[in-house]
Amino acid sequence: MLVFFNRLPDPALSEFDSRMIGDDWFDFSGFSNNGKPSSQRVKRFRFNSLGRLHRALELLCVGLGTDELGLIRASIVREGVPEHEVIVEAAQGMEYLGELLKRVRASWLDALLTRKDQFFNVFQPMVSMKNGSVFAYEMLIRAHAAARGGVIGGAQLAEAALASNQIYEFDFLAREVAIQTAADRFHKNTKVFINFMPNAVFESAQTLDKTTNQCMQLGLDPSRVVFEVIESESVADIGYLKDLLNNYRKLGYNIALDDLGSGYSGLNYMLELMPDFVKLDRELVDGVENNKPKRVIISKLTEAAHDLGITVIAEGIERAGDFTVVRDLGVDIVQGYFLAKPSADVIFEENFNLVERALNGSAAKNGGSTTTVRSAPQIQPFKETNGAAVTVPVSLEPEPVKKPKTAPKRVAP
């Protein structure tokens, strides 16, 4: 059996090589595909037991969830068949792991995308440094995992959509769910940040029209919606993206750019796209309290953004020390666990000061006061066709889990 893989997750690489060496494994150097050099690692695995095969699959698929690993195993190893026949079939049917994973992900995502009611949002507050109140909420997509009664995170959904070439369908559905949730649950002057991948909206010129029609039907003013451009570095045609975002602005939407400070390209995109908001890269913000170079970079980036009329957001704030530093450096809006975790049912009152609560330690001790926060309508358990109920957790983890020539007027948080 030949096992091909483009990338083996770093945590598994050393363990994989150390546990699978010996007579069973051979390295092939200079392997080529149709006469062209290939960067793939190739191993030949001679196995004589299903246990050996299962162990190899577990190591190869170390970065996958148990459900996907189970689906991959089931596609290679048939149950109820004599072991020697299974071994022969597995060897004869081996394929690129990437292609197998693509088929597996497409199979469950296909079914999920047909059931819009399986998707929901958790939302994390973004807090103004000016008065400590909630300026906006970031809408984070989740889905019910019908098979096991759990929740599928946004990162896993996006990975499945990319692997199965369904990124447009997923991105548009996530957008629809976020707009519906915003219209149903938030104050009429609360902004919402909705992530979208530029390569997804390139797929259809009708996306913007559909979005605007939905906002009109629900009475959601486009000025409340901020589209947060993530993975902008993967866009091949920045000119097209610039024109696309300008069309969004003409209709009243705001634009945010994620991960500023992660590299030179991020600065270049800020200058080209001139967004209304920029989010500082999470890695740049983390630990800034005790890192002078990070403080200098954040200070200069913030100053440059403000000179261009752009509002600066620091996300990933988890400690009081980091919060204090970015506040002193002039950041306008903050987001992170230090202030509040993403939640499916807690919405803070308009004038409630989250900064004061966080600094006083009440967030960690009480998780929110019933006198200063209101609960959104409770999400009801979804009833599967087999009668099994799937409940939505109250609090979830976030994503591991992104103008004119003259300076525009800066958005006042």
matplotlib code that plots the C-alpha trace (Angstrom):
import matplotlib.pyplot as plt

x = [0.0, 1.3, 0.3, 0.6, 0.2, 1.0, 1.4, 1.6, 0.6, 3.7, 2.6, 2.4, 5.4, 8.1, 5.8, 4.8, 8.3, 9.5, 6.7, 6.5, 10.1, 11.8, 11.1, 7.6, 8.5, 10.5, 11.2, 10.9, 13.1, 12.8, 9.2, 7.5, 4.0, 3.8, 7.4, 7.2, 8.9, 6.7, 7.0, 4.9, 6.2, 5.7, 5.8, 5.1, 3.5, 3.4, 0.8, -0.5, -3.1, -6.0, -4.6, -1.5, -3.6, -5.9, -2.8, -1.4, -4.7, -4.9, -1.4, -2.1, -5.4, -4.2, -5.5, -9.1, -12.1, -13.2, -16.2, -14.2, -11.6, -14.4, -15.8, -12.3, -11.8, -15.2, -14.4, -11.2, -12.1, -15.5, -17.1, -18.3, -15.6, -12.9, -9.7, -7.5, -10.1, -10.2, -6.5, -6.4, -9.2, -7.6, -4.3, -6.0, -8.2, -5.7, -5.7, -4.5, -5.5, -6.4, -8.8, -10.3, -10.8, -12.4, -15.0, -15.7, -16.2, -18.3, -20.6, -21.5, -21.4, -23.7, -26.4, -25.8, -26.1, -29.6, -30.7, -30.4, -32.1, -29.1, -26.9, -26.8, -24.6, -22.7, -21.7, -18.8, -19.0, -16.6, -16.2, -15.6, -12.6, -14.5, -17.2, -16.8, -20.1, -20.7, -20.0, -20.7, -20.9, -18.9, -21.1, -19.5, -21.1, -21.8, -23.9, -25.6, -23.8, -26.8, -24.9, -23.5, -25.6, -22.8, -21.7, -19.5, -17.2, -16.7, -13.2, -14.2, -17.1, -14.8, -12.2, -14.9, -16.2, -12.8, -11.9, -15.2, -15.2, -18.4, -17.0, -19.4, -22.5, -21.2, -20.1, -23.5, -25.5, -23.4, -24.1, -27.8, -27.9, -25.9, -28.1, -31.3, -29.8, -28.8, -32.3, -34.0, -31.9, -30.0, -30.8, -31.5, -28.3, -26.0, -23.4, -22.6, -19.3, -19.8, -16.8, -16.5, -13.8, -13.1, -12.7, -16.2, -17.9, -16.1, -18.1, -21.4, -22.2, -25.6, -24.3, -24.5, -28.0, -29.2, -27.7, -29.2, -32.6, -32.5, -31.5, -34.4, -36.9, -35.8, -35.5, -31.8, -30.0, -26.8, -24.9, -25.2, -23.4, -19.6, -18.1, -14.8, -12.5, -10.5, -7.8, -7.3, -3.8, -5.2, -6.9, -5.1, -6.7, -6.7, -8.1, -11.3, -11.6, -11.2, -14.0, -16.2, -15.8, -16.5, -19.8, -20.6, -19.8, -22.0, -24.9, -24.0, -22.1, -18.8, -15.6, -13.1, -9.7, -8.5, -5.0, -3.2, 0.4, 0.8, 3.1, 3.9, 1.0, -1.4, -0.1, -0.4, -4.0, -4.9, -3.5, -5.2, -8.6, -8.8, -11.2, -13.4, -11.9, -8.7, -8.2, -4.7, -3.3, -4.0, -0.4, 0.8, -1.6, -1.0, 1.6, 2.0, 2.3, 5.7, 7.0, 8.4, 8.8, 5.1, 4.1, 6.1, 4.6, 1.0, 1.6, 2.8, 0.1, -2.6, -1.2, -1.0, -4.6, -5.9, -4.2, -6.0, -9.4, -9.5, -10.8, -8.5, -9.6, -7.5, -8.9, -7.7, -7.4, -7.3, -5.4, -5.8, -2.2, -2.6, -5.9, -4.3, -1.4, -3.6, -5.9, -2.9, -1.6, -4.8, -6.7, -10.4, -12.2, -11.2, -12.5, -11.5, -12.0, -11.0, -14.2, -16.6, -16.6, -18.8, -22.3, -25.5, -27.9, -26.3, -26.7, -25.4, -27.5, -26.6, -25.1, -23.5, -19.8, -18.0, -14.6, -15.5, -16.9, -13.8, -11.4, -13.3, -13.1, -16.9, -16.7, -14.6, -16.6, -20.2, -20.3, -22.6, -25.2, -28.9, -29.5, -27.3, -27.6, -30.6, -31.0, -31.8, -34.7, -33.6, -32.6, -34.9, -33.5, -33.7, -35.7, -34.1, -36.2, -35.3, -36.5, -33.1, -32.8, -29.7, -29.2, -27.1, -24.5, -24.9, -21.2, -18.8, -15.2, -14.4, -12.5, -9.0, -10.0, -9.3, -11.5, -11.0, -7.6, -8.4, -8.7, -12.3, -14.0, -13.0, -15.8, -16.4, -16.8]
y = [0.0, 3.4, 6.3, 9.7, 13.0, 16.6, 17.7, 15.8, 17.9, 18.9, 17.4, 14.0, 14.1, 12.9, 10.4, 9.1, 8.5, 7.1, 4.6, 3.5, 2.9, -0.4, -3.0, -1.9, 1.6, 2.9, 6.5, 7.2, 10.1, 11.9, 10.7, 12.4, 12.7, 12.5, 13.3, 16.5, 16.9, 16.4, 17.8, 15.0, 12.6, 9.1, 6.0, 2.4, 0.5, -3.3, -4.4, -7.8, -6.8, -4.4, -3.1, -1.9, -0.2, 1.5, 2.8, 4.3, 6.0, 7.5, 9.0, 10.3, 11.8, 13.2, 16.7, 15.5, 15.1, 11.7, 11.8, 12.4, 9.8, 7.4, 8.2, 7.8, 4.5, 3.3, 4.2, 2.1, -0.8, -2.5, -4.1, -7.7, -8.9, -11.4, -9.6, -10.9, -9.6, -6.2, -5.9, -6.7, -4.2, -1.5, -1.9, -1.9, 1.0, 3.4, 6.9, 10.4, 11.2, 14.7, 13.4, 11.0, 13.7, 16.0, 13.3, 12.7, 16.3, 16.9, 14.1, 15.5, 19.2, 18.5, 17.3, 20.0, 22.9, 21.8, 22.4, 26.0, 25.6, 23.6, 26.7, 29.4, 32.1, 32.8, 36.4, 38.1, 41.7, 44.3, 47.1, 50.8, 52.2, 55.5, 54.5, 50.7, 49.8, 47.3, 48.9, 45.8, 42.0, 39.7, 36.9, 33.5, 30.6, 27.2, 24.2, 21.4, 18.1, 15.9, 12.6, 13.1, 15.8, 18.3, 21.5, 22.0, 25.0, 27.6, 26.6, 23.0, 24.2, 26.5, 23.7, 21.3, 24.0, 24.7, 21.0, 20.2, 23.3, 24.6, 27.8, 30.1, 28.1, 28.0, 31.6, 32.9, 30.7, 31.9, 35.5, 34.9, 33.4, 36.3, 38.9, 37.1, 36.8, 40.5, 41.6, 39.4, 39.9, 43.2, 46.8, 48.8, 50.8, 47.9, 47.0, 43.4, 42.1, 39.4, 37.4, 36.7, 35.2, 37.3, 34.3, 33.2, 36.4, 36.3, 33.3, 35.2, 38.8, 38.3, 37.9, 41.6, 42.0, 39.0, 40.4, 43.8, 42.4, 40.3, 43.4, 45.4, 42.6, 42.4, 46.1, 45.9, 49.1, 48.3, 50.9, 48.4, 45.7, 45.5, 42.9, 41.6, 40.5, 37.5, 35.6, 38.6, 37.5, 34.6, 37.0, 37.1, 40.2, 43.0, 45.4, 43.3, 43.1, 46.9, 47.5, 44.9, 46.5, 49.9, 48.6, 47.4, 50.9, 52.6, 50.7, 51.8, 48.8, 49.2, 47.2, 45.8, 44.2, 41.4, 40.5, 43.9, 43.5, 39.9, 40.8, 43.4, 42.4, 43.4, 46.9, 47.0, 45.8, 48.5, 51.1, 49.7, 48.9, 51.8, 49.9, 51.6, 49.3, 47.3, 44.4, 44.1, 40.6, 38.4, 37.3, 40.9, 41.7, 38.7, 39.4, 43.0, 44.0, 42.5, 43.0, 46.4, 45.6, 44.7, 47.9, 50.0, 48.3, 48.6, 52.3, 53.0, 51.0, 52.7, 56.1, 55.4, 54.0, 57.0, 59.4, 57.6, 57.8, 54.1, 52.8, 50.3, 47.1, 44.8, 41.3, 38.4, 40.4, 37.8, 39.6, 42.9, 43.9, 43.6, 45.5, 48.4, 48.6, 48.7, 51.2, 53.5, 53.0, 54.5, 51.4, 52.3, 49.0, 45.8, 42.2, 39.1, 36.7, 39.3, 41.2, 38.4, 35.0, 34.3, 33.4, 32.2, 33.9, 36.8, 40.3, 43.2, 46.3, 49.3, 51.4, 48.6, 49.1, 45.9, 47.4, 48.4, 44.9, 43.2, 45.3, 44.7, 41.0, 40.5, 38.8, 35.9, 35.6, 36.0, 35.6, 38.6, 40.2, 39.6, 43.3, 44.6, 42.0, 40.6, 37.1, 36.7, 34.4, 30.9, 28.6, 25.7, 22.1, 21.1, 17.9, 15.4, 13.1, 10.2, 12.2, 13.0, 16.5, 18.6, 21.5, 24.6, 25.3, 28.7, 29.6, 28.4, 28.9, 31.4, 30.7, 29.2, 28.7, 38.0, 55.0, 58.0, 59.6, 62.1, 60.8, 60.1, 60.9, 58.3, 56.2, 57.2, 54.0]
z = [0.0, -0.9, 1.3, -0.2, 1.7, 0.9, 4.5, 7.7, 10.8, 12.7, 16.0, 14.3, 12.1, 14.5, 16.2, 12.8, 11.6, 14.9, 15.3, 11.7, 10.9, 10.2, 7.6, 7.0, 5.8, 2.8, 1.8, -1.9, -3.1, -6.4, -6.8, -9.8, -11.1, -14.9, -15.2, -13.1, -9.7, -6.7, -3.2, -1.7, 0.9, -0.1, 2.1, 1.4, 4.2, 4.3, 6.8, 7.8, 10.4, 10.7, 14.0, 12.1, 9.5, 12.0, 13.9, 10.6, 9.8, 13.3, 12.9, 9.4, 10.5, 13.8, 13.0, 12.3, 14.5, 15.6, 13.3, 10.2, 11.2, 11.6, 8.1, 6.5, 8.3, 7.2, 3.5, 3.6, 5.9, 5.4, 8.5, 8.4, 6.0, 6.8, 7.9, 5.0, 2.5, 4.2, 4.0, 0.3, -0.4, 1.7, -0.2, -3.6, -2.8, -1.3, -2.6, -1.8, 1.7, 0.6, -2.0, 0.4, 3.0, 0.4, -0.4, 3.3, 4.1, 1.0, 2.1, 5.4, 4.4, 1.4, 3.8, 6.3, 3.8, 2.8, 6.4, 7.2, 10.5, 11.7, 11.7, 14.4, 15.7, 18.8, 19.2, 21.0, 22.1, 20.8, 23.4, 22.9, 24.8, 25.0, 27.4, 28.0, 26.3, 23.5, 20.1, 18.0, 18.1, 15.9, 14.5, 14.7, 12.8, 14.3, 13.3, 15.1, 14.7, 14.2, 14.3, 17.8, 19.4, 19.6, 17.8, 14.8, 15.0, 12.4, 11.6, 10.9, 8.7, 6.7, 6.2, 5.0, 2.6, 1.2, 0.8, -1.0, -3.2, -1.5, 0.0, -1.8, -0.6, 3.0, 3.0, 1.7, 4.1, 7.1, 6.0, 5.8, 9.2, 10.7, 9.2, 10.3, 13.9, 14.0, 12.9, 15.4, 18.5, 18.7, 19.4, 16.2, 16.6, 17.3, 14.6, 13.7, 12.2, 9.6, 8.3, 4.7, 2.5, -0.6, -2.9, -1.9, -3.0, -6.3, -7.2, -7.9, -8.8, -7.2, -3.7, -2.9, -4.3, -2.3, 0.9, 0.4, -0.3, 2.9, 4.9, 3.4, 4.1, 7.7, 8.3, 9.0, 8.0, 6.0, 8.1, 11.0, 9.0, 8.9, 6.5, 7.9, 5.1, 6.3, 4.4, 2.2, 1.3, -0.7, -3.2, -6.5, -7.9, -5.3, -7.9, -8.2, -4.5, -4.1, -6.7, -5.0, -1.5, -3.0, -4.3, -0.7, 0.6, -1.9, -0.4, 3.2, 4.5, 6.4, 5.7, 8.2, 7.5, 9.7, 10.9, 10.4, 11.5, 10.4, 7.5, 4.9, 2.7, 5.5, 5.4, 1.7, 1.8, 4.3, 2.0, -1.1, 0.4, 3.0, 5.3, 7.9, 10.6, 11.0, 13.4, 14.8, 14.4, 17.4, 17.7, 17.8, 20.7, 22.8, 25.5, 24.5, 28.2, 28.5, 24.9, 24.0, 20.2, 20.0, 21.9, 19.4, 16.4, 17.7, 18.5, 15.0, 13.3, 15.4, 14.7, 10.9, 10.9, 12.7, 10.3, 7.5, 9.3, 10.2, 13.5, 15.2, 17.0, 19.2, 19.4, 21.5, 24.7, 27.5, 30.3, 32.1, 31.5, 27.7, 27.8, 29.7, 27.3, 24.1, 25.7, 26.5, 23.0, 21.5, 20.3, 19.8, 20.3, 22.1, 21.9, 23.8, 26.7, 29.2, 28.5, 27.4, 25.8, 22.7, 23.8, 22.2, 24.6, 26.5, 25.1, 27.2, 27.8, 25.7, 28.5, 30.4, 31.0, 30.2, 30.8, 34.4, 35.0, 33.6, 35.6, 38.7, 38.2, 38.1, 34.6, 35.9, 39.2, 38.1, 34.4, 34.1, 36.3, 35.7, 36.4, 33.7, 30.9, 29.1, 27.7, 24.0, 23.2, 24.4, 21.5, 21.5, 21.1, 17.5, 16.9, 14.6, 12.5, 14.8, 17.8, 19.3, 20.6, 20.0, 22.4, 21.8, 24.5, 26.2, 25.9, 23.3, 22.4, 19.6, 16.4, 17.1, 16.2, 10.1, 0.0, -1.2, -1.6, 1.2, 4.7, 5.6, 8.8, 11.5, 12.9, 16.5, 18.6]

ax = plt.figure().add_subplot(projection="3d")
ax.plot(x, y, z, "-o")
ax.set_aspect("equal")
plt.show()
